[in-house]
Amino acid sequence: MSTRTRRGVVGSLVTILLGAVLAASPMPWAALAESPTPVDYGPLAVVLDLSGSMNDDDGTGTIKLDGAKEALVSVVRTQAARGDQIRLWTYPGPEDDCAPGSWVSRAGEAPTTLVARINSLTAIGGTPTGPALREVADDLKSAGHDRAVLLLVSDGLSNCGTPPCEVAQDLVNEGFQLTVQAMGFQVDTAGRRELECIANATDGSYYDAEDADDLIEKIEEYGVPRLELDVDAPGHVASGDVVDVTVTVANNSVQPIQGVTLSMRPQAGDATTIFPAVIPPVVPLGNLPPETAREYRWQLPIGSIEVGGTVKLTATASSTGFVTPASQDVLITALGPDFDVRTPTWLSEVVASGSQHRILIFGDSYSSGEGAGKYYPETMSESNNCHKTRLTYLAYTTLNTGIVACSGAMTYNLTETGQYDQPPQVHNPLVANTDDPVEVAFMTMGGNNVQFADILTQCLVGSDHVFNSVPACDDGWGHVFSNVAMLQYSLRDAYEDVYTAINTPELLNARDTRVAPLVILPYPNLVPARATGKCGLDPDELRFAQALVNSLNSAIENAVNYLRADGMHDGIIFASQVRTALGVHGMCTEDPHFNTPTIVDSAPDVLLDTWDAPEWGHLDARGYMDVTRAIQNWSFTQDLDPADIFPSPAILEDYIEHLNADPDLTLGVGAADSGQVRAGDPVRVVAEGMLPGSPAVVAINSVRVALLSARADESGRLDEVVLIPADVELGQHRITVSGFDPSFSPHEETFDVRVGAPEPWWFGLSPYVALGLVAAGLIALLVWFVARRRTGVAGSQAS
């Protein structure tokens, strides 16, 4: 092993030693988290196995003992630089192969003396791990200690004295607060189980390493005390907004980190005139236990930032110990009131395209724009009360948006039964328009299926206001959440049907076979963190309202995830950021961006009229602007190219049937003998003069690939549509029809074709399928021919 690699082992052992000290706290982690006061973990001792097997090669050219020596030397030097020292116990002792061993060093010795002793260590004898543990603990107890942390390093199963797991358990039962961090070098199964037993008995951990390099990797992953940061913030906001920035601080090591603090500070970006105020700028998080994360959320007011200007925020986590601070920057860019098309994304390109109805909006009232006002006149009558408005999300920013959503819609209104004598939404003429085909669709759906508005109204108003017979928000509503959870099953079918409707063969061809994504929106959170409860609703009612929205959104997200899990529905996408679109706005805030009535118990008639208004519980025009910005923020996080989306099985099946029903080229009797096609195109092949009922194979050459196995009809005619493979080499090819004529002689017809570039990319045979078809076709021909000949011979003999 090189010096560099061995030093990696050394560094890893150092981290284990330090980690073991901290991981042995006798206090509950909850108590540790309450105060950053350092905790006494007791003395640390390294207990090193020097049995004869430590003279073996670790498989990388390094003797185990040599690696251990260099590691311990590095530990000593590192600890000395920090003003600390370690205790080192080795076993077996020189007097006996099964002696429990002795101290190589004690606290107070000069580092140079200890280094010299480590370098003189030799390995010989057995493995008395149990007696060694007992002797170390007894010696520490005699020195007045009631707790300790031991790093036990061994390369094999104990073979002397009392079993070590039994010794460890006895020590704990005796009241000695012992933690053993056990490390195994290339131990077998029995040795590993023994070391794991010791660690488990003392609330320690076990580390398994096959060789030195493996040891380095594992120790650096789990043993190094380090802080990790994750900053969750929108990449784009509007000037004057209040934005949520959530910072998660994680300790993924096996040791606590003392006195963690988190800070946030703004830095100037381009075109920034007022910096955000970060209050508080520093947050104490206390001690962070092993494998634990804590988060803190700032709500930051974004000052006057010019459109396109930026603000950079820097989050930093640090501690009082010897842990390197962690920092992460996040850049926030200001958006204008309209959809910003200057930053190119797949969605901004559609918005900026200028064509009509390239964006379609399906769904219910949260998509039609209920609550925003200025409804289309034709949607404000008894015969049509869909309440569609140009002020809904996205529609106000661009003219190329078609609204097929309708207030009050349920899942069956999408595909089965329309509303107000209108067809189902998927049959709206805008959907099938191939002159300006839909490029992307958005949808909210599900709230009406579970009677979201009725439940919310009855709970919030009826619990202690008007509908006194209705259960309170905190009582009797468990069945509601069960029903909401079941919604995901009907949503799956609804999403599949709409996705297929916007990707018919005709629309795919009009878009050059690009698949149009279907973006599913959650319902915005109704209750922000700053809700005051001063609007007549108490905290329990506000919590119920938000819990109901969360449950509904979970069902929606589960339905999307179920469809996407098969890898064939990547074009159905959940826009999670819309959940927090309202930010600090919502119910019971001074500026709700939401249609919220004020509850007045003394005026129940007025109250009922207000709560029954269809706009209640819906966004206002500013709320739909918030959703638009959330959609744009979400689009910045999506590395999506619709041209790369593979179609779902239903879409693919429809497309294949469409192609087969309308081949681009016919070859054979009464038609051309040659032609030009594209890879992936259908070709009709007609051949005559074949033995009635006999099998035939249609193939393409130069490299032979079977396209079809079929049988001639009763007149000896073959008339089939085949697909040119999408992965066939471009250029000149020959299509052959191979079979038998009425005399059982081989019959073959050939046609020349020139193959051009394929379209679409997702349509074609894989080489493995093609080869399988070749083999299957040839085998079928051979089996049929042999059987036919045998039948003919048998018939002749019978005659």
Salt bridges, closest charged atoms under 4 A:
GLU70 OE1 - ARG6 NE 2.71
GLU70 OE2 - ARG7 NE 3.90
GLU109 OE2 - ARG117 NH1 2.85
ASP138 OD1 - ARG134 NH1 3.31
ASP138 OD1 - LYS141 NZ 3.77
ASP139 OD2 - ARG106 NH1 3.31
ASP146 OD1 - ARG147 NE 3.14
ASP155 OD2 - LYS64 NZ 3.44
GLU174 OE2 - ARG134 NH2 2.92
GLU174 OE1 - LYS141 NZ 3.24
ASP208 OD2 - ARG192 NE 2.80
ASP214 OD1 - LYS218 NZ 2.75
GLU228 OE2 - ARG226 NE 3.10
ASP241 OD2 - ARG629 NE 3.66
ASP244 OD2 - ARG297 NH1 3.50
ASP340 OD1 - ARG342 NE 3.16
GLU370 OE2 - HIS387 ND1 2.60
GLU439 OE2 - ARG358 NH2 2.71
GLU439 OE2 - ARG514 NH2 2.86
ASP464 OD1 - HIS465 NE2 2.76
GLU496 OE1 - HIS569 NE2 2.72
ASP540 OD1 - ARG543 NH2 2.30
GLU557 OE1 - ARG579 NH2 2.60
ASP566 OD2 - HIS569 ND1 2.99
ASP591 OD2 - HIS585 ND1 3.99
ASP591 OD2 - HIS593 NE2 3.35
ASP591 OD1 - ARG622 NH1 2.57
ASP601 OD1 - HIS465 ND1 2.64
ASP620 OD2 - ARG622 NH2 3.13
ASP626 OD2 - HIS593 ND1 2.63
ASP626 OD1 - ARG629 NH2 2.80
ASP681 OD2 - ARG678 NE 3.66
GLU688 OE2 - ARG717 NH1 2.50
ASP719 OD2 - ARG684 NH2 2.63
ASP719 OD2 - ARG717 NH2 3.78
GLU749 OE2 - HIS747 NE2 3.10
ASP752 OD1 - ARG734 NE 2.94
GLU759 OE1 - ARG678 NH1 2.69
